[in-house]
Amino acid sequence: MAEYKTEQRVKIIQAYYENGKSRKNTLCALREYFGVQNRPSERTVWNLAKTFEQTGFVSNAKAPQHTSRGSSEQNIANVRENVTEKPRTSIRH
């Protein structure tokens, strides 16, 4: 799928809903806006509509960032305390 600006994605989604969720009718309506050669493909319309219905956004959703829980101040203090109390015990359970 080609990269479309947010305003273009909004136009595609608007046309999709204005044309009763018909991809073929949406493509015909988008010819005026994008031109015959530059209009999005049927697959692009489908993917944008699907993404919009799932997320409520027209922009690409970013994956959530993984947060590390292993090296928080509390965990470091707990390990330090365990090692001090029982130096022969493995910290890997």
PyMOL commands that set and color helices and strands:
alter all, ss='L'
color gray80, all
select helices_A, chain A and resi 6-18+23-34+42-55+73-85
alter helices_A, ss='H'
color red, helices_A
deselect
rebuild
show_as cartoon
